[in-house]
């Protein structure tokens, strides 16, 4: 559990999410649930490292 690594990941996700919100045309909005699910999976995988 590396807090610094997790923080940088969250910063990267936040900047990516902001970019998506700024640039989002209607087709990209349809992908939002998939993007959120991928982010949740990545966070869970990141916090469950051995």
The first five atom37 places (N, CA, C, CB, O) and aatype in JSON, in Angstrom:
{
  "aatype": [20, 20, 20, 20, 20, 20, 20, 20, 20, 20, 20, 20, 20, 20, 20, 20, 20, 20, 20, 20, 20, 20, 20, 20, 20, 20, 20, 20, 20, 20, 20, 20, 20, 20, 20, 20, 20, 20, 20, 20, 20, 20, 20, 20, 20, 20, 20, 20, 20, 20],
  "atom_mask": [
    [1, 1, 1, 1, 1],
    [1, 1, 1, 1, 1],
    [1, 1, 1, 1, 1],
    [1, 1, 1, 1, 1],
    [1, 1, 1, 1, 1],
    [1, 1, 1, 1, 1],
    [1, 1, 1, 1, 1],
    [1, 1, 1, 1, 1],
    [1, 1, 1, 1, 1],
    [1, 1, 1, 1, 1],
    [1, 1, 1, 1, 1],
    [1, 1, 1, 1, 1],
    [1, 1, 1, 1, 1],
    [1, 1, 1, 1, 1],
    [1, 1, 1, 1, 1],
    [1, 1, 1, 1, 1],
    [1, 1, 1, 1, 1],
    [1, 1, 1, 1, 1],
    [1, 1, 1, 1, 1],
    [1, 1, 1, 1, 1],
    [1, 1, 1, 1, 1],
    [1, 1, 1, 1, 1],
    [1, 1, 1, 1, 1],
    [1, 1, 1, 1, 1],
    [1, 1, 1, 1, 1],
    [1, 1, 1, 1, 1],
    [1, 1, 1, 1, 1],
    [1, 1, 1, 1, 1],
    [1, 1, 1, 1, 1],
    [1, 1, 1, 1, 1],
    [1, 1, 1, 1, 1],
    [1, 1, 1, 1, 1],
    [1, 1, 1, 1, 1],
    [1, 1, 1, 1, 1],
    [1, 1, 1, 1, 1],
    [1, 1, 1, 1, 1],
    [1, 1, 1, 1, 1],
    [1, 1, 1, 1, 1],
    [1, 1, 1, 1, 1],
    [1, 1, 1, 1, 1],
    [1, 1, 1, 1, 1],
    [1, 1, 1, 1, 1],
    [1, 1, 1, 1, 1],
    [1, 1, 1, 1, 1],
    [1, 1, 1, 1, 1],
    [1, 1, 1, 1, 1],
    [1, 1, 1, 1, 1],
    [1, 1, 1, 1, 1],
    [1, 1, 1, 1, 1],
    [1, 1, 1, 1, 1]
  ],
  "atom_positions": [
    [[0.85, -1.19, 0.0], [0.0, 0.0, 0.0], [0.89, 1.25, 0.0], [-0.97, 0.0, 1.24], [1.31, 1.73, 1.05]],
    [[1.17, 1.75, -1.16], [2.01, 2.93, -1.28], [1.13, 4.16, -1.41], [2.98, 2.8, -2.49], [0.48, 4.36, -2.44]],
    [[1.11, 4.97, -0.35], [0.21, 6.13, -0.37], [0.6, 7.11, -1.47], [0.23, 6.84, 0.99], [-0.26, 7.68, -2.13]],
    [[1.91, 7.3, -1.65], [2.35, 8.24, -2.68], [1.91, 7.78, -4.06], [3.87, 8.42, -2.63], [1.43, 8.57, -4.87]],
    [[2.07, 6.47, -4.33], [1.66, 5.91, -5.62], [0.14, 6.07, -5.8], [2.06, 4.42, -5.72], [-0.32, 6.45, -6.87]],
    [[-0.61, 5.78, -4.75], [-2.07, 5.92, -4.82], [-2.47, 7.37, -5.06], [-2.72, 5.39, -3.53], [-3.38, 7.65, -5.84]],
    [[-1.78, 8.3, -4.39], [-2.08, 9.72, -4.57], [-1.84, 10.16, -6.01], [-1.23, 10.56, -3.63], [-2.66, 10.86, -6.6]],
    [[-0.7, 9.74, -6.57], [-0.41, 10.13, -7.94], [-1.42, 9.5, -8.91], [1.02, 9.72, -8.32], [-1.81, 10.12, -9.9]],
    [[-1.84, 8.27, -8.61], [-2.86, 7.62, -9.44], [-4.16, 8.41, -9.38], [-3.1, 6.16, -8.99], [-4.8, 8.65, -10.41]],
    [[-4.57, 8.83, -8.18], [-5.8, 9.59, -8.04], [-5.68, 10.95, -8.74], [-6.15, 9.78, -6.55], [-6.64, 11.43, -9.35]],
    [[-4.5, 11.57, -8.65], [-4.31, 12.84, -9.35], [-4.43, 12.64, -10.86], [-2.94, 13.46, -9.01], [-5.07, 13.43, -11.56]],
    [[-3.81, 11.55, -11.35], [-3.87, 11.26, -12.78], [-5.32, 11.01, -13.2], [-2.99, 10.04, -13.13], [-5.77, 11.53, -14.23]],
    [[-6.06, 10.22, -12.41], [-7.46, 9.94, -12.73], [-8.28, 11.22, -12.7], [-8.04, 8.9, -11.75], [-9.14, 11.42, -13.55]],
    [[-8.01, 12.08, -11.7], [-8.78, 13.32, -11.59], [-8.54, 14.21, -12.81], [-8.41, 14.07, -10.31], [-9.48, 14.77, -13.36]],
    [[-7.27, 14.33, -13.23], [-6.98, 15.16, -14.4], [-7.62, 14.54, -15.66], [-5.45, 15.31, -14.59], [-8.13, 15.26, -16.51]],
    [[-7.57, 13.21, -15.75], [-8.2, 12.55, -16.9], [-9.71, 12.77, -16.9], [-7.88, 11.04, -16.89], [-10.3, 13.05, -17.94]],
    [[-10.32, 12.63, -15.72], [-11.76, 12.84, -15.61], [-12.13, 14.28, -15.95], [-12.25, 12.49, -14.19], [-13.13, 14.53, -16.62]],
    [[-11.31, 15.23, -15.49], [-11.58, 16.64, -15.81], [-11.5, 16.86, -17.32], [-10.58, 17.56, -15.08], [-12.34, 17.54, -17.9]],
    [[-10.47, 16.28, -17.94], [-10.31, 16.4, -19.39], [-11.52, 15.82, -20.11], [-9.02, 15.71, -19.85], [-12.01, 16.4, -21.08]],
    [[-11.99, 14.66, -19.65], [-13.16, 14.01, -20.26], [-14.39, 14.91, -20.13], [-13.42, 12.62, -19.62], [-15.15, 15.07, -21.08]],
    [[-14.58, 15.48, -18.95], [-15.74, 16.35, -18.74], [-15.66, 17.59, -19.64], [-15.82, 16.78, -17.25], [-16.66, 18.02, -20.2]],
    [[-14.45, 18.14, -19.77], [-14.29, 19.33, -20.61], [-14.55, 19.0, -22.08], [-12.88, 19.93, -20.43], [-15.2, 19.77, -22.79]],
    [[-14.03, 17.87, -22.52], [-14.06, 17.55, -23.95], [-15.23, 16.65, -24.35], [-12.77, 16.89, -24.36], [-15.33, 16.24, -25.5]],
    [[-16.11, 16.33, -23.38], [-17.06, 15.25, -23.63], [-18.14, 15.59, -24.65], [-17.71, 14.87, -22.35], [-19.03, 16.39, -24.37]],
    [[-18.08, 14.99, -25.84], [-19.23, 14.97, -26.75], [-20.2, 13.88, -26.3], [-18.77, 14.73, -28.22], [-19.83, 13.04, -25.48]],
    [[-21.43, 13.86, -26.8], [-22.41, 12.86, -26.36], [-21.93, 11.42, -26.42], [-23.64, 12.99, -27.18], [-22.23, 10.67, -25.48]],
    [[-21.2, 10.96, -27.45], [-20.77, 9.55, -27.45], [-19.86, 9.21, -26.27], [-20.04, 9.22, -28.74], [-19.91, 8.1, -25.74]],
    [[-19.02, 10.18, -25.85], [-18.1, 9.92, -24.76], [-18.85, 9.8, -23.44], [-17.05, 11.03, -24.67], [-18.43, 9.07, -22.54]],
    [[-19.96, 10.53, -23.31], [-20.77, 10.44, -22.09], [-21.3, 9.01, -21.93], [-21.95, 11.47, -22.14], [-21.45, 8.53, -20.8]],
    [[-21.59, 8.34, -23.05], [-22.07, 6.96, -22.96], [-20.99, 6.02, -22.42], [-22.53, 6.48, -24.33], [-21.3, 4.97, -21.87]],
    [[-19.71, 6.41, -22.57], [-18.62, 5.58, -22.09], [-18.32, 5.84, -20.6], [-17.37, 5.84, -22.92], [-17.54, 5.1, -19.99]],
    [[-18.93, 6.87, -20.03], [-18.62, 7.25, -18.66], [-18.78, 6.12, -17.65], [-19.48, 8.4, -18.25], [-17.89, 5.94, -16.81]],
    [[-19.86, 5.33, -17.68], [-19.96, 4.21, -16.73], [-18.81, 3.22, -16.86], [-21.27, 3.47, -16.92], [-18.32, 2.7, -15.86]],
    [[-18.37, 2.95, -18.1], [-17.24, 2.04, -18.31], [-15.96, 2.63, -17.74], [-17.05, 1.74, -19.8], [-15.16, 1.93, -17.12]],
    [[-15.77, 3.94, -17.94], [-14.57, 4.61, -17.43], [-14.57, 4.57, -15.9], [-14.5, 6.08, -17.93], [-13.53, 4.31, -15.28]],
    [[-15.73, 4.82, -15.29], [-15.84, 4.78, -13.82], [-15.56, 3.37, -13.32], [-17.24, 5.26, -13.36], [-14.84, 3.19, -12.34]],
    [[-16.13, 2.36, -13.99], [-15.9, 0.97, -13.58], [-14.42, 0.62, -13.7], [-16.74, 0.01, -14.43], [-13.87, -0.04, -12.81]],
    [[-13.76, 1.04, -14.78], [-12.34, 0.78, -14.95], [-11.53, 1.45, -13.85], [-11.87, 1.26, -16.32], [-10.57, 0.88, -13.34]],
    [[-11.92, 2.67, -13.48], [-11.21, 3.38, -12.42], [-11.38, 2.67, -11.08], [-11.72, 4.83, -12.31], [-10.42, 2.54, -10.32]],
    [[-12.61, 2.21, -10.78], [-12.85, 1.5, -9.54], [-12.04, 0.21, -9.49], [-14.35, 1.19, -9.38], [-11.44, -0.12, -8.46]],
    [[-12.02, -0.53, -10.59], [-11.23, -1.76, -10.66], [-9.75, -1.46, -10.45], [-11.45, -2.48, -12.02], [-9.05, -2.17, -9.73]],
    [[-9.27, -0.39, -11.09], [-7.86, -0.02, -10.94], [-7.54, 0.35, -9.5], [-7.51, 1.14, -11.87], [-6.49, -0.03, -8.98]],
    [[-8.44, 1.08, -8.83], [-8.22, 1.47, -7.43], [-8.22, 0.22, -6.54], [-9.32, 2.46, -6.95], [-7.36, 0.09, -5.67]],
    [[-9.16, -0.68, -6.77], [-9.2, -1.91, -5.97], [-7.94, -2.74, -6.19], [-10.46, -2.73, -6.3], [-7.36, -3.26, -5.24]],
    [[-7.53, -2.88, -7.44], [-6.33, -3.65, -7.75], [-5.11, -3.0, -7.12], [-6.15, -3.77, -9.28], [-4.21, -3.68, -6.62]],
    [[-5.07, -1.67, -7.15], [-3.95, -0.92, -6.6], [-3.88, -1.09, -5.08], [-4.06, 0.57, -6.96], [-2.79, -1.2, -4.52]],
    [[-5.02, -1.12, -4.41], [-5.03, -1.22, -2.95], [-4.89, -2.67, -2.48], [-6.31, -0.62, -2.39], [-4.66, -2.92, -1.3]],
    [[-5.03, -3.63, -3.4], [-4.93, -5.05, -3.02], [-3.6, -5.66, -3.45], [-6.08, -5.83, -3.63], [-3.49, -6.88, -3.55]],
    [[-2.59, -4.82, -3.72], [-1.28, -5.35, -4.11], [-0.65, -6.1, -2.95], [-0.35, -4.22, -4.58], [-0.81, -5.72, -1.79]],
    [[0.06, -7.17, -3.28], [0.72, -7.96, -2.24], [2.16, -7.48, -2.07], [0.68, -9.47, -2.57], [2.89, -8.01, -1.24]]
  ]
}
